[in-house]
């Protein structure tokens, strides 16, 4: 049985895990960023003092083998009253943390209830406030502020946390024992890098013998990575993890006209990631989902959700082809 570890958060991890759970003879572990402080997650974090449940909830739903009704319940968002904008799953995880006194333990209990195939592990148990210093010395605090900031106008000088954030020992062990580590896809500065800058992460991945696979993002983000190419993503990622990745998944399909319209690509060029990667590590595959994503009206951040996403089964097929060579 091959041990697969995913690293990320948000819809990127959801897509990857939704496909991977269909593979046989694999052990899955999702390591999830704890930097999120926007939307429903941010409100619960501020008002209840809990760790951010949003990205963890998405991973639990992705890996759940329970009925479709239970999975829908975890994703259900209230659209009226004082709970408007909150998902049931976020409230559920926040309550479990309060009952157990430990977010990670609460996630384990939720995993049992939801019949999760694999494990979902917070990358850290510490309070993680993301802090980015720009080259003009302006400081952007909090993942939500970072998500809305224009980081490219002046450039990023440093990314870190307000205080020391240590890697969860369960996450360290998972990295050490992994056969394959999948980094991304996802919001680069808000979902991917927050995992890589946790204290102890670089040491853990440096000692790991796992093969590292990177499914490169399909689109760039305004103000963050506009005009980035495949090479830009890989070179940046390798600087943070301190080693070369082994395989790079590159999409070779074009989005539909409807997807392009929803993503408002007509506002400017540089949104689609250009394939300039001249390296034998590249695997060019049809990875694009043709599903048109419709935002939930109760979702506070629905206007920011990606309309162009990876197809879970296509990515899983690519991962399976890599596993056969190990």
N, C-alpha and C positions, 0 to 999 in steps of 0.2 A: 504493500500500500504506500503510495506516494503522499508526502505531506506538503500541502500547498498553503502558503501564507499570503494574504492580500493586505496591502497597505494603502490607506486612503480615507475616504469618507464621502458622504453625500450620494448623489445619483450615480457617480462613477462606480463606486464600490457596489451599489445595488445592482447595477447592470452586470458586472463581472460575476458576482456571487450567484445571481439568478441563473446564470448559465452553468457555472461550475458545479452547482448542487446536483446537476443531472449526470455528472460523470460517475462512473463506478470505480471502486478500488482507490479512492482518494480520501484523505483526511483534510478537512478545511478549517482554517483559522483566519478570522478577519481581525486585523489590528486597525483600530479606528481613532481618528483625531479627536481630541478633547478641547479644541480651541473654539468651537462654534459658540457664538453668543448672539445670533440674530434670530428674528422671527419668534415662533413659539418657544423654541429652545432658550433664546435670550431672556424672555420674560420669566420662564420658570427658574432659570439660573439666577436672575437678579432677585426675584421675590421669595424663592425657597432656599437659595444657597446650595442648590444641587449641582452636580456635574452635568454637562450638556447631553441630553438624551437623544437629540434628533438624528444624528448620523448612526448611532448605535441602533436606534429603532429601525432605520432603513435596512441595515444589515441583517437584523433579526428577521424582518419580514421576508427579505430575499432568500434566506436560508431555511425558513419555516416550511415544514412538510405537513402542517396542519391544514384544515379545510380552508377553502377560499374565503369563507365568511369570517373566520378568525383573522386571516391576513388582512382582509378589508377593514375589520374592526381596528386593528393596530394602526392603520393608515388613515382612518376616518378623521376628518377635521370638522369641528363645530363651526357653524356659520352664523350663529346668533347668540345673543346674551353675553355674559361676562367671559364665557369660554371661547368666544368667537376667535378663530385663528389658531386655536390649539388643536393638536392631534391627540386622540385618545391614547395612542402609544406613548407619547411624550409624558403625559400625565401619569400613566401607569408606571413607567420607569422611574419617574421622580418619586412616586409613592413608595416603590420598592426600596429605593435608596433610603428614604426616611424610616421605613420599617426595619430594615436590616442594619442601617448605619454605615453601609458600605456600598458604593455604586457598583463595583465589580461583582460583589456577591448578588446584588439585585439583578444584574444582567444574567448571571448564571441561573437564577430562579426563573427569570423570564424565558430563558432558552429551553428549560425543561417544560414549561407550560406551553410554549409554542412549537415544541417538537423540532427544534433547530438541528439541521444536519451540519455538525461542526461546532466551532466555538466563536464567540464574538468577544474580543478583549479590548478594553480601553488602552490606548498606547501609554497612558499615565493615569495615576490616581490623584495627581496634584491639580490644584487650580491653575489653569493654563490661560493666561491673558496674552494674546499675541501682540507683539510690538514691532513695528517696522520703522526704521530711521531712513529717511530719504537723503539724497546727496546734498540737498539744500539745508539739511539738519532738521527739517520738519519731522516730528514723530507722530505716527499713526498708531493708536491703541485700540485693540479689540478686533476680532475677526470680522465683525460686521462693518466696522469703519474701514478696515483694509479692503473688504469686498467692494465698497463703494468708492474707494479712493483712486485717483489717477497716479499710479506708481511710475508710469513711464515718462511723465513730463520732466521730472528731475532725476529719476533713476533710483533704484534701491541700493542703499549703502550697507544696511545690516538688517537681518531678520532674527528675532529671538523672542524671549518671553520676559514678562515684567519681573518675575522671580524664578528661581531655579525649578525646573520641571524635570523630574526623574522618570526614566522608563519603568513601566510596570514590569516586575520580575517575570510574570507569566508571559508578557510580550517578548522579553529577552529570551526566554526559554524556547518559545515558538520559533523565533528567528534562528536560534542555534540548531534546532532539530529539523528545520525545513529542508525539503528537497528542491522546492521551487518557491521563489518569492516574486509576487506580482505587485509592481508599484504603479498606481494609477489605474485608469485615467481619472481626471477630475480637475476642479479649480486649483490651479498650480500653487498659488500663494495662500489659499485658504483651506484646502483639503489635503494636499500632498506634502508641501514643505513643513507644515506644523508637526507632522510625524517625524520627519527626518532631523529636526533640530532639537528634539527631546534629548536631554542629557543621557548618554549611554547607548543611544541608537547607533551611532556611527561605529562605536566599538563592537557592538553586537553583530552588525551586518558585516563588519570587516572580518570577524572571526567565522562567519557562516560559510559553509561550503555549498550553499544553495545556488542554483542557477537563477539569475535575475531576469525577469521578463518585464518589459515596459510597453503596454499598449498606449501609443502616443495619442494625445488629445485630437479630436476631429476638428475642433475650432479653437481659435484664440479668443481671449477675453479683452474687451475694450478697457483701455487704461492699465492693463496688466501685461499682456503678452501679444498685443497686436503686431502683426507681421512676423511673428516667430515662425521658424521652419522646424522640421523634425530635428535637425542638427542642433538648433538652439535649445530645444527641450532636453535632449540627451546630454549635451555638454554641461548644461546647468545642473541637471540631476546628478551627474557623475561628480561634479565638484562638491555637492552636498554630502553624498554618501561615501566619497573617498575611494571609489573603485569603479571599474568598468562594468556595465551591464552586459548580459550575455545575448539576449534576443530582443529585437525591437519590432513590435507589431505596427505596421503602417497600413492604414485603410487605402484601398484603391478604387473605391466607389464614389460617385458624386451624389450629393443630396438631391431630392426631388425638388421641383419648382415650388411646391407647397411648403416644404421644409425651409427652403431658402427664403421664401416670402415671410414666413413666421419669424425667422431669425433676423430679418431685416438686413440681409447682406447688401442690399442696395445703398445702405448708408455709407459704405466705404469699402475699399479693398483691404486685404490683410486679415480677414476673419477666418477663412479656411487655412488650415495648416499646410504649408507647401512641403512636398516631399523632395528634399535635396540630399538625402542620406545615402552616400556612396560607400557602403560598408557591407561586408558579407553577413553581418549580424542581422540585417533587415529581413523581415518576412512580410511581403506585401500580400494582403488578404482582403477579400470583401468583408468588411466589418460593420458596415452601416445599417442601422435599423431603419426600416421603411415606415415604421409606426409614427403617426402624427400625434405628438404629445398634447393633451389638453390640460390646462391648469385647473386645479381645484379652486373654486371661488372662495373657499375658506382659508386658502393658503396666503399668508401675509406676503410671502416672497414669490408668488406665482409669476410675476412679471419678470423675475430674474432667472427662472428655471430654463435649462437648456432644451431646445426643440430638436437638436441634432444629437443623437446618442448612438452608442455602440449597441449592436445586436448581441444579446447575451449568449445565444446558441452559437453564433458565428465565432465569437471570441473563445468560447469553450472548446469548439472544434480545433481552433488554432493551438490552444493550450494542450489539448490531447495529443496533437501531432508532436509537440515538444516532449511530452512525457514519454512517448513511445521510444524516443531516442536516448533516454536516460538509462 
